Amino acid sequence: MANASGEPTERLRAGVACAAGRRSPRTTAYDGDLSPETIAQFGAASTPLSPSRVDRYVTCGFKFYARTVLDFEEPEAAPLELDALESGRLVHNVFARFIRSLQSEPGEPVAVGTDQSYHTAMYEAGIAEIERPYVQAHDTAFHDGWLQRLFAGLDPAGTNEYDGPAGYEGLLVRALRSLTDETSRFTARPAYVEADVGVEADGPVDEPVATTGRDDDPVTLLTEEPVDLVPDAPFRFRGKVDRVDVVPDTSPTQITAIDYKTGSHPNVTDIREGTSFQLPLYLRLLEEALGPGFDPIGAAYYTLKLPTEAGVSASPFTSRLHTAHYRSSGQPLRRNGVSSLFDYHRDPAAEPFAELDSGNGEEETDLDTDERFYDFLHETLDDRLTTITNAMTEGVYHPTLLEADDAKCDYCAYADVCDVRHHQRVDRADDHGLETAYVPDAVRPSTGAGDDRR
């Protein structure tokens, strides 16, 4: 940003220049076009990128600049109860401990059932986590009610200290039932939990380290170093995948990435339109870390909302060849409808199949291959990442091009210091003045249903 001295005249001139610059939809030095000196000063092009950091930049370059480059922390709150970050951490760790307890070694595929031994394993995983200091610090009068929403309905070998009224079910028993259902209907099995690709060596990716530390969080280290995804870019990539499922007896071993969400999550439209990178980046990280013996075939969000929702998203990021529809079986992932990123059928102009099992009279040989999925995962993703990393390297950190609701501007911690001008959104997307700026397809004018832009 331009400097202004203490002299009133100089400050006035600087203010006029800033106002004039920001009237234009083009990105200028006053709204996110950083100089090479500024980039070098703050090391903007040297920090490893995680999927969440890429999503942050794509959502709003200014927020990325403030949070990640300048390291301006969001205002800290001191809630009496577990906040969203800590409750999410708790649920993630309980699931990881539960799956670990069923394995003889990390990477072993596990099947889940509903007999008492599984109830006991889930209960013990939960108890181990809630006894940690970061949870005990929130032991208020309302804490037991929160724990009941977590543990109610589990039937361990001993007493369930946090059981609820008859018939009341908490999140963990619902999740146990969901995992059992997946075991009976899907071919993929949980194998790696909190799969770490280059994260722990440099510390947590995005969250501040809790005062109680994270040394006891369950982690499966796949590689200590971040990986290279974009040739010749100064950025490397890292991340932690909540769960990696494998399909036994496949060669190369088919894998799917599962990301737990205790709140809302993006959908395949966001992936297609270039505003969400998390799931495809997880697959690329796993591909690099695990090597040629593994084949990433898809990824999905897994909803975990206290106390009522637990289950894999019905709209995964994968090809149609690897989805099983509701009440069908024999595929690694499920899709409950037809609104997916990759639908395969013989006639591209026809409606997608209503089902993908033998009951609809169609054979897999009648379907196209899943080359389009791999084309997106590699060529399309590489093109987008190249544009993003080039833009970061050249200092393009302008405010969001998305609509205010999509960028969640009303809830942004940096809203008071941001001068985003949503009325210029379309003009800026069309005439940003910087060839390296990343403009998501979501903000480009639509060219029709047949459009296949990257």
N, C-alpha and C positions, 0 to 999 in steps of 0.2 A: 504494500500500500504506500501511497505517496507520503513523504514527510511534510510536516508543517511546523515552522518555528514558532516561538512564543509571541512574535510580533502580530498584532491584530490584523494588519494589512495582509501579511503573508497567510495567516489563517483564513482570512476572508477569500483570498485568491484560491487557496487550496480547496475551500468549501465549494466555491463556484465551479472549479474544475471537476471536482468529484460529482456534483449535481449534474453537470453537463454530460459527463461520461456515463453516468447511470441512466440518463434519459434514453440512451441508445440500447437497442436489444443486443448489440455486439458486446462480447466480453472484453472488458478493458482492465487496466491496472487497478481500477477502483472497485471492481466486483469479481475478482477471481483469476486474473491473468498475472501470475507471479513472475518476478524477474529471476534469471538464473542465479543471481546472488542470494535471493531469499530462499530459493530451493536448496542451495548448497548450505546456507546457514542453519536451516532446520532439518537437514537430512531428509527432505521430503521423499526422495527417491531411493531410500536405502532400507526402509523398514519392511520385514517380511509381511506379505499380505495373507490374511485369512479369508475364508468365504464371507464372514460377517463384515470384515473391513471392505471387501469389494462391494458388497451390497450397500454399505454405508456411503461409499463414494458415488455409486450409481444413483442412489436416492438423492443425495445432496453433496456436491463437492465442497461447499462451505462448511457443512457439519463435519465432514471428514477432515478438512483442514484444521478446524478448531479443536476437534477431539483427538485426532490421531497425530497430526503434524505438530501443532502447537502444544499438545498435551494439556489442554484446558479441561479439567475434570468437570463432569456434570455435578450440580449441587448435591451434596450428600444429605440424605434424610436419616432420621433415627427412629424408625417405626418400632412400636412395642411388639408387634407380631413379625413373623418372618415376611420379608418383602418378596417380590416376584423372583428376584435373582436367587435368593437363598432357598426359597421353597422349590424352585426349579432345580437347584443344585441337589437338594435333598432327594427329590424324586429320581433324578438321574442316578444318583449314587445307590439308592435302594435297588433299582433295577439292575445296576451293574453288579452289586454284591450278590443279588439273588442268582443271576446267571452264572457268576463265578463259582458259587457254591455247588452248582450242578456239574461243573467241569473237573476233569482230572488235570487239565492243562489249558492255558489260553488257546483259543482257536478251535477247540473241540466243539463240533455242532451238538446242540442239546435239544431234546424234545421236552415239552412241558405238559404236565397233567394236572388234575384237580384232586388227587388223593391227598391225604393228610400230610404226607412228607413234603409236598410242594407248599402247602399252607404254612407248615413249620419253617421251611426255608425262607419264604417271603417274609414271614413275621420276624424271624431272627435278623434278616437283612435290614428290616425297618428299625428294629430296636437298636441295632448296632449304630445306625446313622443318627437317630434322635438323641443318643447319649453323647454325641460330640459337642464340644463347647459352643460352636456357632449356632446350634439349635437350642441348647440349654440357656443361652443368653436371652432367649425370648420366652422363658417359662413364666407366663402371666396367668391371670385368672381365666383367660380364654384359650390357653394353650391346649388343655385337655380336649376341648371341643374340636379344635383343629386336628388333633391326633385321632380323634374318633372318626372324623371324616376320612382319615387315611387308613386306619386299621380295621374298622368295623366290618364284620362278616368273615374275617379270617378265622380258621378253625385249627390252630396249631395243636401240637401234642400237649402243651401245657395250657395255662390260662392266658387268654387274650385280655390284657389289662385295659385295653382301649376299645373294647367291643361296644356296640350300640344296642338300641332296642331290637327286638326280634324282627327279622326281615330287613333291617337297615344294612346297606352295603356301602363300604368305603371304596376308595380308589384302588387299593392294592388287590382286593379280591376280584374286582371287575377286571383289572389288568391281568390277573392270573387266569381268569376265564377267557380273556381275549387271546392270550398267548397259547392256551390250550387249543382254542379254536384254530389258530394259525397252524399249530402242529398237525392238526387233523386235515387241514385243507390246502396248505401250501407246501412246496417242496423245499423252500429255504428255511434254514435253522439258525438261531442265534449262535454266534461263534466268538466274536471279538467285542469287548465292551470298552467304551471310552478309548477308541483306537487313536493313538497319538502319532501324528506325523509332524515332527519337528517343533512341537509346541513347548514341552516342558524344559527343553534345553535353554530356551530364551524366556521362560516364564509364561504366565497366562496370556492368551491372545488378546482379550479385550477387557476382561473384568479386573478390577483392582484385587490384589491379594487380600483375603480376609485377615483380620488381626489374629485369628486363631490359626491361620495357615491352612494349606491344602495338602500337606504331606500325606495325609491318610486317605485322600480321594483315590478311588480305584482307577487305575490307568493301565492300558495295554500299549506298551511302547513299540511302534512299528519301525520308526526311524528317528534318530536323534536330530538330524539336520533337516531344515526345510528343503523342498524339492524345486527343481526348475520346470516350469511349464511353458514359459514364453521365451523363445530364442532371443539372445542378445539383450534381454531386458535386465535392468539393475535389480528388479524385484525377484525374490523367491517366494514360495507359497508354503503355508503350513496350516494345520487345523486339527481338530479333534472330532472324530465321528462317534456319535453316541453309541451306535451299535452296528456291527457288520454281520450280516447273515450270509451263510454259504449254502450252496446246493450240493449235498454230498454226492459222490460218485459221478461228478462231471469233470471233463477234461478239455480245456483248462477249467479250474474250479470257478463256477459262477458265483458272484457275490452281489449283494444288494446293500445299500447304505440306508440306515434308519436314523432319523433325527427326531428326538422327543420334543414335543412342544406342549407346554402348560398353558399357552395362550393361543392367539391366532397365528396363522402361518400363511405363506404365499401359496399360490396354486400354479398349475402348469401354464396357464396363460401368462403369468408373470415371468416364468422362465422363457417362454416362447418370445415374449415382447422385450426381453432384455433388461428387466428390472430386478430379477432375482437370480443369483448365481450359486446359491448355497448347495443345492443337491447335485448339479452337474460338477461343481468343483470338488465336492466330497469324493465323487467317483474317480475323478482324475487324480486326486491325491492318493487314493487307495491304489489305483493302477500303477502309479510311480513307486509307491512304497512297497507294495507286495510283489511286483514284478510280473513277468510274462506268464507265470503259472496260474494267474487269476484273471478272470474276465468280468469286468463290471457291467452288469446287465440292467441295473435300475436302482432307483432310490425313492424313498417315500417318507412323509412326515407321519409321526405316531402321536396322536392326540392323548394328552393326560391332563384332565381337568378335574380337580377335586369337587365333589366326590363321584361325579356321575359318568364321565367319559373316559374310555380307554380303548384304543384300537388304532390300527394302521389306516392312514388316509385312503379314501376311495378313489383318489386321482393321483397315482404315482407318476414319477418321471421315468418312463421306460418305453419300450416298444410294445405293441399289442401282442407280440408273440410270447411275452413273458408276464402276461396278466391273466388272472382267473376271475371271472365275474362272480357276483354274489351267488352263493349256493353251488358254485362249481369248484373243482379242485384240480390239483396236479400242476400248478404253476407257482413260481416264486413269489409273485405279488398279486394283489387283488385290485380290481377296478369295479366300482359299483355302478358305473354308468358308461357313457360313450364319449364324454367330454375330456379327452386326453390329448396330449401333445402329439402322439404318434398313433394314428389309426391305420390299420392295414386291411385292405380288401382288394379284390381283383379289379374292380372298376373304380378309379379314383373319383368319378362323378357320382357314384351311388352312395346310399346311406351305409354307414358301418354296420357290421354284423351285430345283432342283438346279443349274441352270446359267443363264447369262444370255447365251446366244449363239443363233444361228439353229438350232443342232442340237436344241434342246429343243422346237421347234414354237411358241414364244411370241414375239410381236412386242413391241417397246417400247411400241406403242400400247395393248397390253393392260395395261400397268403403270400404277400411279398416278404422278402427277407427283412431283417431289422437293420439294413444298411443305413437307412435314414436316421435312425437313432444314433449310430456311431458317427455318422457325418456331422450331426449336431454336436455330439459330445466332443469331437475333436476339431473339425474344420470351423464350424460356426463359433464354438466357444473360443478357439484360438484366435479367430479374427476379432472377436469382441475384447478378449483380454489384451491383445496387442494394442488395440485402440485405447483401452483404458490405461494401460501402463505407459504408453507414449504420452497420453494426456497428462498423467501425473508427473512424468519426467519433465515435460515442457511447462509445467506450472499452471495447468488448467484446473481451477478449483472454484468454479462459479456456483451460485446457489441453484437449488433444484430446478429441473425442467418439468417435473411432474406436477400434477394438480395438488393443491394444498392438502386435500384429504389423503391422497395416495402417499404424499411425503410426510404426513402426520405433523404438519407445521404447527398446529395448535398445541401439540404436546412436546415440542422440541425444547430442550434445555437452553438452546442458543438462540431462540426466537427474538429475544430482546436486543441482540446485537447483529441480527441478520436483516439485510435490506432486500430480501427477495421481492420481486415485482411480478406477481402472477399474471398480470394483464399483458406482460411482454413474453409470456411463456412460448406461445406459438411462433412469434417473430424470432425469438432467440434460437429456437430449434431450427428454424429455416435459415437464419442469417447470423449464426454465432460468431463468424469472423475468424474462427480458429479451426483449421482443417483437422487437427488432432482431437478435437473435443468429442467425447462420447455422447451420442444422442440416442437414447433407447428407442427401439421401434414403437414402444408404447406412446411416445409423444410425436411421432411422425404422422403426417396425414395418411389415412388409410387409402390403399390403392385397389381395394376390392378383395373378395373372398379368395381369389386365386393367388393372392400375393404370397410369395415365399421368401421375403427378405430376411437377411441376417442382421 
